Amino acid sequence: MEGLFDTNGDLNINIIKETLDTFYYSTNIPVFAINDKGIKIATSKENCKFCGVFNNLVDNKYLCNKIHLDNSINSINWGESYIFNCPALLTHFSAPIVYEGEFKGALIAGPILLSEYDDLIVDDIIYKYDIPISEKSNLQELIKKTTIVSPERTTYLSKLLFILCANLLDEEKFKLREKNILLHQQAKIGETIHSIKTENTTEVYPYQKEKDLVTKVKLGDEVGAKKILNELLGHVFFSSGGNKEIIKTRILELFSVLSRAAVQGGASLDTIFGINYKFISKLSKLDSIEELSYWTLNILDRFTENVFNLSNANNSEIMKTSLNYINNHYMENLSLDDMANYVHLNSSYFSTLFKSHIGEGFSDYLNKVRISEAKKFLKETEYSLLEISNLVGYESQSYFTKVFKKITGRTPKQYRSN
């Protein structure tokens, strides 16, 4: 699987070129890529002819490279695509390629014109760079072919380029994560095979482990299920003698059992049938032991994800999202229904889940957050009690005072004076 970087750590031209062509054919705007030195390393299908002629006419052959590099680095500081004018006074926009905190290059689109062509553009270029007047008509003809894009559309096109660039990096991170998972899985399978060999006994398929795996799937325990699956795969690979058809048959038998377990755990029957169909279709096309292992692990993920009984890990993630939302929106008219809708659960279930994980009800927790913030306002500002009650989410000052005293044992006025 080709990645964004080659074996030397440089940008992979083939991957970059595909992205450049995607942008060009979607927008009809030339686009190119530079490396971390500002040197152009790839272009879209259509090059800018004006840029080529201009570069040949100016004395400083590296002028454009420097402007491209400087503005691409600027886009890192802005955290978004950066719109700028090139030395020829035409508009470009760049999106940086930053990997693990290091600038690796950028995608740069342009040139474009933000309004109708004006002869003054070429006059200014000729004057600024001391270009022979005999080149004027040629430059005019070339610059008139430049695509005209409104400022508003330019903003959105620059965002599109940034998204494409981010997608390149997301894919690279995914491939790296995928590689790490595969290496870890092969190590665990290898440990099981080594253990079987060193025990020097007749290999018997561990049906009890298969039962344990079924239990893990029913509970939606993804981590526990993966651990047991890798051990079972070790037994399957060892007993098959490397025969891929036997391995595929054993894996198919195993997932027939697991799909029933997922349904028993609450997963949708139609969903599991769909997963099984895709699994069987793909299984016949897999050739290597590594591919079989990784694909099997992916299907197991799909089974456990679809078990209706939410795992503790999933519940913890819901609670983390909920607490983060409360801490950022406590000053609003936030209700239990609002919070439940935000995490896509019904109110009754969310209320029970919240109390079991946090140890107190939603309203009690929200009030504590609000009063905690109110204490800061009381000690650090001169705001009135009415202003503070509104700032922390209470519409009524009297109710705010009542809640404050219930939680702290003092009224807001007493707390401030002490």
N, C-alpha and C positions, 0 to 999 in steps of 0.2 A: 504494500500500500504506500503510494507516493506521499510524502509530507511536504510542508511548506518550505522546509530547509533541506539542502542536500547534505552529503556526508561531511563536507567541509564547514557546515554551519552557515553557508551562504543561501540566499533566497533561491528557491527552485523555479527556474524560468518557466517550465511547462505549466506549473500550477498558477503562477502569476499571469501568464499569457491567457489562460482560460478566463480568468476574472476580468482582465482588460477587455477581451473581446465581448464578454457578456455585457459590460458597461457600454462599450461603443455601439453595439448593435441594438441596444435598448434605448440609447439616447442620441445617437448620431454625433457624439462629441468625442474627439480624439482623446486618448488617455495613455499614459505611459507609467513605467515604474522606475524608481531610482534606488540605488543601494545606499548604504550608510555613509558613502563618500560624496553623494550627490550625482553619481554617474548613472546615466540612463542605461538600464539593462534589458528592457523589453518595452514594446509598443503595441498598441492595438492594430487591427488590420489596416486602418487608414492612418497614415502619418500626417502631421501638419507640414505642408510644403513651404508655407511662409516661414516657419521656424528654421527650416534647413537653409533657406536663402539668407535670412537675417543673420544666422550664426556665421555664415561664410563672409558676410560683409563687415562685421564688427571686428575690431582689433583683438579684444579680449575673448578668446575662444571658450573660456571657462565662466564667463559672466552669467549665463543662464543657469549653469550647474549650481553656482553659488546661491543664486536667488531661490532656485527650487529647494535646495537643501535647507537654507535658513528658514524659509517659510514652512517647510515640512516640520522642522523642529518647533517652530512657533505653534503648530497645530497640536503638539503634545501639551504645551502649556495651557492652551485653551480647552483641551479635552474634547475637541470636536474637529471637524474638517475646517480648514482655514482658507478663506478666499483672499487672493492677492493679485497684484498686477505684475506681469513679467517685465523684463527690460524693454520690450517692445510696446509696453503700455497696454497689453491685452490681458484679459482676465483669465485666471486659472484658479483651481481649488485643489487642495491636497489633503490626504488622509494618511496618518503615520502608521507604520508597522512597528509596533513595540512588543517585544517578547521578553518576558521575565525581567522587565525594567530596563531593557536595553534597546535603543533605537536601531532598527535593522534596515530601514528604508521607508519608501512611501509610494502611494499611488497618486498621480497628479493628472487631473483632467483639464483640457483646454488646448489651445486658446479659444475663447469665445468673446463676442461683443455684447455689451449690456444694452446697447441702443444702435440705431441705424449708423451705417458707416459715415464718417466725416473725413474729408481730405486733410484736415488739420492733423489727424493721427499720423499719417505718413510724413507730413511736413515736420512734425515734432521729432519723429524718429531720425529723419535725415539730418536735421540740425544737431540733435543731441549726440549722435554717434559719427558725425562727419562722413556720411555715406554719399558717394557721388550722385549728383542730381540725375544722371542718366539712368539710375536704378529706380527712379520714382514710379514710372508707369508700371513696371513689373511688380513692385511692392504693392501698388494700389490694386492691381488685378488680383493678386494673391490674397490680400487682406479682405477684399470684398467677398471672397468665398467663405470667410469665417462665419460660423453659425452665430445667429443673433438669439440671445436668451434673455428673457426679462429678469430683473434682479430677484423677484420673488421665486421664480422657477429655479434660478441659480442656487438659491438657499436650499431648496429641497433636493436638487441634484447633488449638492455637496454632502447633504445628509445621507443620500443613497450611497455615495462613494464610501463614506465612513462606515456605513453598515456592511458593505461588501468587504471592506478591509477587516472589520471586526469578525466577520464570518470566517475569513481565512484563518484568523488566530484561534477562534473557537474550535474549528476543525482540527487544527494542529494540537490543541490541548486535549481534544477528544481522542485523537490518535495516540498521543503519548499515554493518556490514561488507559486506553484500550491495551496498549503494549504492556504496561505495568501489570494490569489485571491478568493478561495472558501469561506473563512470566511467573507471577505469583501462583497461578493455577497449575502450571506445569511443574513448579517446584513441589507443590503439595501432592500432586499425583505421583511424582517421582518418589517422594518420601514413602507413600503407601506401597509402591512396587518394591522399593528397596526393603521395606519391612517384611513383605511377603517372602522375598528371596532369602533374607537372613534367618527367618524362622525355620526354613528348610523342612516345611511340612506340606502335605497335599493341600492345594489351594481349594477352599470351599467358599462359594459365594456367600457373603454375610447378609442373610435375609433380615436379621434383626436390625441392621443398619438401614436397610430399605424401609422397614417399618418406622424407624426413628425419623427418616427423611419424610415419610408421609405425614407424620405428626407435625413436623416443622412446617410443612407446606400448609396444612390445615390451619395452623396458628398464624400464618403470614410471617413467620420468622425467617427473613431473608438471609441473615448472616449465618444462623445455625444450619439452614438448609444447604447453603453453598459449601460449608465445611464438610458435611456428610456426603454431598454429591461428589466432591473431588476425591474422597476416599473410595466411594463406589466405582468411580471411573478408573481409579488405579487398579481395582480388582478386575474390572471388565477388560481393560487393556492387557493386563498380565495373562488372564485366562484365555484370551482370544489368540494369543501368539502373534499379534500384529495384523491379523486378517481384518481388513476394514469392513467387509460385508458382515462378518460376525459381530463386529463392534456396533455397526449401525443397527443390526437386528436387536441386540441387547439394549441399546439406548432407546429404541422404539418401544420395547416391552416396558422399560423403566418409566417412560413418560406416559404410557397408557395408564399405569398405576397412579402416577402423580396428577394427571389431569382429573381423575376421579376424586382424588384427595382435595384438589383445589375447589371442585364443585361442592364437595361435602363441607368445606370450610366457608362456603358462602359465595364463591365466585360465580359469575353468570355463566350458565351452560353454553349459551350462544358464543360468548367471548372465548371460552376455553376451546370450543370446537373450531373457532376461527384461528386461534393460536396453533392448534394441532395441525390444521390444514397447511398453514404456512411452514410449520416445522417439517412435516413430511415432504412437502414440495422442495424445500431447501436441502433436506438431508441427503437426497440422492446426488446432489451436485457437489457436496463437500468431499475433498480428497485427502487432506492431511489430518493426522491425529490432532494437531493443534487447532485446526478449524472446527473439527468435531467437538472438541472439548469446550471451546469458547462459545460456539453456537448453542451447545447444550446448557451452558451456564446462563446465556441470555434468555432462553426459553424458561428456565427455572425462575428467573427474575420476573418474567411476565406472569407466571402462575401465582407467585407469592404476592405480587402487586395487586392482583385481582381478587384475592381472598377478602371477603366482606369484613371479616373480623379484623379491625384496625390493629396493627402491631403497636407496641409501646413506643417504638422509634417514630412511627407516624404521628401518634398522639403527642409526643414531645415536640415534634415539629409544628403541629397545630398550635400548641400552647406557646411556643416561642414566637410564632407569628402573631398570636393574639396579644401577648404581653407587649410586644414591640408596637403594635397598633394602638393599644391603650395608652402607652407612654408618649406617643406622638399626637394623639387626638383627644386626650382627657379634657381639654378645654372646650370641646364641642358637646352638643347635646347627644351624647353617645348612649345608646340603649343596648340591652341584651340582644334584641332582634338584629340590630345593626351589626353587632360583633359576630353573631352566628352566621348572618348572610355573607359577611366578609370572608369567613373561612369555609363557606359552603356546607354548613351543617344546620339541622333544624334546631330551634331555640332550646327545646327541652333537653335534647341530647348534649348540646354544647354546654348548657348550665351544669349538667351532671358531670361531664368530662372536666370542666373548669374546676369545679369544687374538689374533685378527686385528685387532681394534679397539683393545684395551688394551695389547697387546704382551707379555702374560704370561698364564699360566693362571688360572682362577678361584680355585683353592686358594692359589696364590702371592699373588694380590692380596688375598684375604681375610686371610691371615696378616699381610700388611704393615699392613692397617688395624688389626687387633687389636694388633699390637706397637706401632704408633704410639700407640694409646690406652693401652697398658700403660706406656709411657714416661712419660706424664703422671701416671699413678697413682704410679709409682715416685718421681718428683720432687716431687709436690705433696701426697702423703698418707703416712700411716704404716701403711697396710694391709699385711698380711703378703703374701708371695709367693703363698701358696695363695689368699687372698682376691682378689688381683689377677688371677690366672690364671682364676678362676671369673668375675670381672666382665667379662673380655674374651672369654669364650666357650670356654675350655679346661677340660675336665673333669679333666685330669691336670696336676699341677704340673711333673712331670718332662718331659712333652712340651712344655709351655709354655717351660720353660728351654731345651730343645733348639732349638725354633723361634726363640726370642729370640736365642740365640747365633749361629744360622745367619744371621740377618738383620743383626744389629748387630756381631757379632764379639766380644761380651762376654756374660757371664751377667747375669741381672737384678740379682743382688746386686752385681756389679762396677759395673754402670751406675748403681745407686743410690748407691753409695759415692763415685763420681767426680762 
